[in-house]
């Protein structure tokens, strides 16, 4: 009986360790995925997930999250040129990295919209002020 009890404890401890390791891998993958994007504020997890604060038990992906997953969890030009949510705004424009090179456009510090939610490009500016000033200067002669 004692030997059986110890075996059960060992099996339970191993099972618990496996659950903890799998959960940690899930969280680390999310942080690595977010690091692929040049600008993650203000949407953070909601850029890819249906919920703002997904958990391992409920981490349903939105349209952009599914496209990101299908693209091998890599942010690149191909993904930047898609309009995952169908709102007429390219993913790259909504995420502030229009060419998909992993570097924010100009002085962009916030996403213009959420690429996984039809929000008409959000309320943010699609062109930062320095770029707009440079464009205007080209024609003001």
Sine and cosine of phi, psi and omega as CSV:
sin_phi,cos_phi,sin_psi,cos_psi,sin_omega,cos_omega
0.00,0.00,-0.69,0.72,-0.02,-1.00
-0.91,0.42,-0.68,0.73,0.00,-1.00
-0.89,0.46,-0.65,0.76,0.03,-1.00
-0.89,0.46,-0.65,0.76,0.01,-1.00
-0.90,0.45,-0.70,0.72,0.02,-1.00
-0.90,0.43,-0.63,0.78,0.03,-1.00
-0.89,0.46,-0.65,0.76,0.02,-1.00
-0.91,0.42,-0.64,0.77,0.03,-1.00
-0.89,0.45,-0.67,0.74,-0.01,-1.00
-0.91,0.42,-0.71,0.70,0.02,-1.00
-0.89,0.47,-0.68,0.73,0.02,-1.00
-0.90,0.44,-0.66,0.75,0.00,-1.00
-0.91,0.42,-0.65,0.76,0.03,-1.00
-0.91,0.42,-0.68,0.73,0.02,-1.00
-0.88,0.47,-0.68,0.73,0.02,-1.00
-0.90,0.44,-0.67,0.75,0.03,-1.00
-0.89,0.46,-0.65,0.76,0.04,-1.00
-0.89,0.46,-0.68,0.73,0.01,-1.00
-0.89,0.46,-0.70,0.71,0.00,-1.00
-0.89,0.45,-0.69,0.72,0.00,-1.00
-0.90,0.43,-0.67,0.74,0.02,-1.00
-0.91,0.42,-0.64,0.77,0.03,-1.00
-0.91,0.42,-0.67,0.74,0.00,-1.00
-0.90,0.44,-0.63,0.78,0.02,-1.00
-0.89,0.46,-0.64,0.77,0.00,-1.00
-0.88,0.47,-0.71,0.70,0.00,-1.00
-0.91,0.42,-0.69,0.72,0.00,-1.00
-0.89,0.45,-0.63,0.78,0.01,-1.00
-0.89,0.45,-0.64,0.77,0.01,-1.00
-0.90,0.44,-0.69,0.72,0.02,-1.00
-0.90,0.43,-0.64,0.77,0.04,-1.00
-0.91,0.41,-0.65,0.76,0.02,-1.00
-0.90,0.43,-0.69,0.73,0.01,-1.00
-0.90,0.44,-0.53,0.85,0.01,-1.00
-0.92,0.38,-0.32,0.95,0.05,-1.00
-0.93,0.37,-0.48,0.88,-0.08,-1.00
-1.00,0.00,0.68,-0.73,-0.03,-1.00
-0.93,0.37,-0.61,0.79,-0.03,-1.00
-0.78,-0.62,0.83,-0.56,-0.01,-1.00
-0.89,-0.45,-0.12,0.99,-0.04,-1.00
-1.00,-0.05,0.70,-0.72,0.19,0.98
-0.99,-0.16,-0.10,0.99,-0.19,-0.98
-0.99,0.17,-0.42,0.91,0.01,-1.00
0.72,0.69,-0.86,-0.51,-0.07,-1.00
-0.89,0.45,-0.51,0.86,-0.05,-1.00
-0.93,0.36,-0.17,0.99,0.10,-1.00
-0.91,0.41,-0.54,0.84,-0.03,-1.00
-0.92,-0.38,-0.44,0.90,-0.11,-0.99
-0.95,-0.31,0.41,-0.91,0.04,-1.00
-0.93,0.37,-0.59,0.81,0.01,-1.00
-0.99,-0.16,0.52,-0.85,0.03,-1.00
-0.93,0.37,-0.50,0.87,-0.05,-1.00
-0.78,-0.62,0.97,0.26,-0.06,-1.00
-0.94,0.35,0.48,-0.88,0.08,-1.00
-0.87,-0.50,0.16,-0.99,-0.02,-1.00
-0.90,0.44,-0.41,0.91,0.02,-1.00
-1.00,0.07,-0.30,0.95,-0.03,-1.00
-0.56,-0.83,0.99,0.12,-0.05,-1.00
-0.80,-0.60,0.73,0.69,-0.03,-1.00
-0.88,0.47,0.71,-0.70,-0.01,-1.00
-1.00,0.01,0.58,-0.82,0.12,-0.99
-1.00,0.06,-0.13,-0.99,-0.08,-1.00
-0.87,0.50,-0.68,0.73,0.02,-1.00
-0.92,0.38,-0.66,0.75,0.03,-1.00
-0.86,0.51,-0.64,0.77,0.04,-1.00
-0.92,0.39,-0.66,0.75,0.05,-1.00
-0.91,0.41,-0.63,0.77,0.03,-1.00
-0.88,0.48,-0.71,0.71,0.03,-1.00
-0.89,0.45,-0.71,0.71,0.00,-1.00
-0.90,0.43,-0.46,0.89,0.01,-1.00
-1.00,0.08,0.24,0.97,0.04,-1.00
0.98,0.19,0.38,0.92,-0.01,-1.00
0.86,0.51,0.64,0.77,0.00,-1.00
-0.82,-0.57,0.76,-0.65,0.11,-0.99
-1.00,0.02,0.85,-0.53,-0.01,-1.00
-0.48,-0.88,-0.07,-1.00,-0.03,-1.00
-0.86,0.52,-0.66,0.75,-0.01,-1.00
-0.85,0.53,-0.73,0.68,-0.01,-1.00
-0.94,0.34,-0.58,0.81,0.02,-1.00
-0.90,0.43,-0.51,0.86,-0.04,-1.00
-1.00,0.07,-0.05,1.00,0.06,-1.00
-1.00,0.07,0.38,-0.93,0.15,-0.99
-0.89,-0.46,0.98,0.19,-0.14,-0.99
-0.84,0.55,-0.66,0.75,-0.08,-1.00
-1.00,-0.03,-0.05,1.00,0.08,-1.00
0.94,0.33,0.43,0.90,-0.03,-1.00
-1.00,-0.09,0.13,0.99,0.02,-1.00
1.00,0.05,0.09,1.00,-0.01,-1.00
-0.85,-0.52,0.79,-0.61,0.00,-1.00
-0.91,0.41,0.52,-0.85,0.02,-1.00
-0.80,0.60,-0.69,0.72,-0.03,-1.00
-0.88,0.47,-0.63,0.78,0.03,-1.00
-0.92,0.39,-0.70,0.71,-0.01,-1.00
-0.90,0.44,-0.56,0.83,-0.04,-1.00
-1.00,-0.02,-0.01,1.00,0.05,-1.00
0.97,0.24,0.36,0.93,0.04,-1.00
-0.63,-0.78,0.96,0.27,-0.18,-0.98
-0.89,0.45,-0.44,0.90,0.01,-1.00
-0.99,-0.12,-0.05,1.00,0.08,-1.00
0.95,0.32,0.40,0.92,-0.03,-1.00
-1.00,0.02,0.02,1.00,0.02,-1.00
1.00,0.07,0.08,1.00,0.02,-1.00
-0.87,-0.49,0.76,-0.65,-0.01,-1.00
-0.87,0.50,0.59,-0.81,0.03,-1.00
-0.94,0.34,0.78,-0.62,0.08,-1.00
0.79,0.62,-0.82,-0.57,0.02,-1.00
-0.94,-0.33,0.51,0.86,0.01,-1.00
-0.92,0.40,0.78,-0.62,0.02,-1.00
-0.86,-0.51,-0.17,0.99,0.01,-1.00
-0.70,-0.71,0.51,-0.86,0.06,-1.00
-0.91,0.42,0.64,-0.76,0.04,-1.00
-0.97,0.23,-0.42,0.91,0.00,-1.00
-0.28,-0.96,0.00,-1.00,0.02,-1.00
-0.97,-0.23,0.89,-0.45,-0.06,-1.00
-0.93,0.36,-0.14,0.99,0.00,-1.00
-0.96,-0.28,0.04,1.00,-0.04,-1.00
-0.72,-0.70,0.76,-0.65,0.03,-1.00
-0.92,0.39,0.99,-0.16,-0.03,-1.00
-0.75,-0.66,0.31,0.95,0.06,-1.00
0.84,0.54,0.66,0.75,0.02,-1.00
0.96,0.28,0.15,0.99,0.04,-1.00
0.95,0.32,-0.23,-0.97,-0.04,-1.00
-0.96,-0.28,-0.04,1.00,-0.03,-1.00
-0.97,0.23,0.28,-0.96,0.03,-1.00
-0.96,0.28,0.69,-0.73,0.01,-1.00
-0.99,0.12,-0.33,0.94,0.02,-1.00
-0.77,-0.64,0.78,-0.62,0.00,-1.00
-0.95,0.32,0.34,-0.94,-0.12,-0.99
-0.88,0.48,-0.65,0.76,-0.01,-1.00
-0.89,0.46,-0.67,0.75,0.01,-1.00
-0.91,0.41,-0.68,0.74,0.00,-1.00
-0.89,0.46,-0.69,0.72,0.04,-1.00
-0.87,0.49,-0.66,0.75,0.02,-1.00
-0.91,0.42,-0.65,0.76,0.04,-1.00
-0.90,0.43,-0.70,0.72,0.01,-1.00
-0.89,0.45,-0.64,0.77,-0.03,-1.00
-0.89,0.46,-0.49,0.87,0.02,-1.00
-0.91,0.42,-0.48,0.88,-0.07,-1.00
-0.97,-0.26,-0.19,0.98,0.01,-1.00
-1.00,-0.07,0.98,0.20,-0.02,-1.00
-0.82,-0.57,0.00,0.00,0.00,0.00
